[in-house]
Amino acid sequence: MWIFDSYHRGAVELWDRSRGSSKPFTFRYSPSFYLHLEDRHAHWEMIEGLESRFKVEECHFDTVYGTLDGYEIWAGRDVALKIEKQTRLQAQL
Protein backbone atom coordinates (compact mmCIF):
# COMPACT_ATOMS: atom_id res chain seq x y z
CA MET A 1 0.00 0.00 0.00
CA TRP A 2 1.22 3.47 -0.89
CA ILE A 3 0.49 6.61 1.08
CA PHE A 4 0.60 9.96 -0.72
CA ASP A 5 1.63 12.99 1.33
CA SER A 6 1.97 16.53 0.02
CA TYR A 7 3.16 19.59 1.85
CA HIS A 8 4.03 23.22 1.27
CA ARG A 9 7.81 22.91 1.09
CA GLY A 10 7.85 22.16 -2.61
CA ALA A 11 7.83 18.37 -2.45
CA VAL A 12 5.52 15.36 -2.62
CA GLU A 13 6.19 12.26 -0.55
CA LEU A 14 5.21 8.64 -1.20
CA TRP A 15 5.38 6.14 1.64
CA ASP A 16 5.50 2.39 0.91
CA ARG A 17 3.84 0.72 3.89
CA SER A 18 4.12 -2.79 2.41
CA ARG A 19 7.90 -2.71 2.86
CA GLY A 20 7.83 -1.10 6.28
CA SER A 21 9.77 1.85 4.97
CA SER A 22 10.62 4.52 7.52
CA LYS A 23 11.69 7.00 4.83
CA PRO A 24 9.49 8.31 2.04
CA PHE A 25 10.34 8.68 -1.62
CA THR A 26 10.51 12.46 -2.02
CA PHE A 27 9.90 14.26 -5.31
CA ARG A 28 10.41 17.98 -5.83
CA TYR A 29 7.30 19.73 -7.10
CA SER A 30 6.98 23.18 -8.64
CA PRO A 31 3.44 24.54 -8.33
CA SER A 32 1.90 26.21 -11.34
CA PHE A 33 -1.39 27.73 -12.39
CA TYR A 34 -3.08 28.89 -15.58
CA LEU A 35 -3.96 32.50 -16.32
CA HIS A 36 -6.36 33.86 -18.92
CA LEU A 37 -6.88 37.57 -19.56
CA GLU A 38 -9.57 38.84 -21.92
CA ASP A 39 -7.37 41.84 -22.77
CA ARG A 40 -3.73 40.73 -22.63
CA HIS A 41 -2.53 44.11 -23.89
CA ALA A 42 -4.01 45.94 -20.92
CA HIS A 43 -1.79 43.88 -18.60
CA TRP A 44 1.42 43.55 -20.63
CA GLU A 45 3.54 45.16 -17.90
CA MET A 46 2.32 42.63 -15.35
CA ILE A 47 3.10 39.74 -17.73
CA GLU A 48 6.61 41.08 -18.35
CA GLY A 49 7.13 41.42 -14.61
CA LEU A 50 6.02 37.84 -14.06
CA GLU A 51 8.34 36.62 -16.83
CA SER A 52 11.29 38.31 -15.13
CA ARG A 53 10.61 36.46 -11.85
CA PHE A 54 9.02 33.13 -12.78
CA LYS A 55 8.84 30.62 -15.58
CA VAL A 56 5.93 31.74 -17.79
CA GLU A 57 4.80 30.04 -21.01
CA GLU A 58 1.99 30.90 -23.40
CA CYS A 59 -0.43 28.01 -23.77
CA HIS A 60 -3.97 26.85 -24.45
CA PHE A 61 -5.88 25.06 -21.71
CA ASP A 62 -9.25 23.38 -21.47
CA THR A 63 -11.93 24.41 -19.01
CA VAL A 64 -15.53 23.33 -18.54
CA TYR A 65 -16.42 26.40 -20.64
CA GLY A 66 -14.07 25.58 -23.52
CA THR A 67 -10.47 26.17 -24.52
CA LEU A 68 -8.78 29.40 -23.42
CA ASP A 69 -5.57 31.10 -24.53
CA GLY A 70 -3.34 32.18 -21.72
CA TYR A 71 -0.25 31.42 -19.71
CA GLU A 72 1.06 28.72 -17.44
CA ILE A 73 2.91 30.33 -14.56
CA TRP A 74 5.17 28.35 -12.25
CA ALA A 75 4.54 30.15 -8.98
CA GLY A 76 2.56 29.67 -5.82
CA ARG A 77 -0.91 30.64 -4.71
CA ASP A 78 0.33 33.92 -3.24
CA VAL A 79 1.29 35.10 -6.74
CA ALA A 80 -2.11 34.07 -8.14
CA LEU A 81 -3.86 36.09 -5.41
CA LYS A 82 -1.73 39.14 -6.22
CA ILE A 83 -2.63 38.80 -9.92
CA GLU A 84 -6.33 38.74 -9.03
CA LYS A 85 -5.90 41.87 -6.95
CA GLN A 86 -3.83 43.73 -9.56
CA THR A 87 -6.27 42.92 -12.38
CA ARG A 88 -9.28 43.81 -10.20
CA LEU A 89 -10.61 40.24 -10.58
CA GLN A 90 -10.46 40.37 -14.40
CA ALA A 91 -7.99 37.47 -14.50
CA GLN A 92 -9.35 33.95 -14.85
CA LEU A 93 -7.13 31.61 -12.88
N, C-alpha and C positions, 0 to 999 in steps of 0.2 A: 504494500500500500504506500502511495506517495502522499505527502502533505505539502501543499503549496502555501507559501508564506510571502507576503509582500510587505515592504515597509518604505518609509520616506527617504531613506539614505541612498537612493539610486540603485537598489539591487532587488532581485527576486531570489527567494530561497526555496529549494526543494529538499524535503526530508524523505529518506527511504526507511520507513519503519520496518519493512520486512527483513532488512539486514541489521537491524539494531544500531544503525548509524547514530553517532553522537554529534556528527558534524554535517551541516547541510551542503548541498551543491549550491554555490552562489553564482548568480549571473548578473552582471552589470546591466542596468536598464536606463535608457534615456527617455524621459517622458516627452510626448509631443501632442500637439493638438492641431486641428484644422481651422482655418480662418477664411471666411468669405466676406467680401465687402461689395455692396452694390456699386459704389463709386470708388474704385481703386485710386483714381487720380486725386481725389479729395484727401487721401491719407498717404500719399507717396512718401512724405517725410517720416511718418511713423514706420512704414515698411523699410525704408533705408536704415533707420535707426535699429530696427530689429535685426536686419541683415548684418549690421556691424557687431552685434553682440551674440547672436545665436545662429544656428544653422537654419536657413529658411529656403524652401523650394516651392516653386509654382507647381500646382497640381490640379487635378480634377478629383472630386470625391463624391460618392453616392450618399444621399440622404433619403429619408422616407418621402421627401417631396421632389426628388429627382437629383440629377447630377449638377454640382456647382463647381465653378472655377474659383480657385483660391490659392491658399498657401498651406504647406505643412510647416509648423514651427516647432523645433525641438527646444522646448522650455517648459517650465512648470506652471502650475495653476495660478500662481501669483502674477505671472506675466499675462496670462489670459484675462484675469480680472482687471489688470491695468489697461489692457486694450479695450475692454468693454467700457471702462470709465472714460478713456480718452476719446473714443468714438461716440460717446453719448448713447450707448446701447445699439448703435447701427451695425456693429460687427455681429456676424453669425458665427458662433464658435461650436 
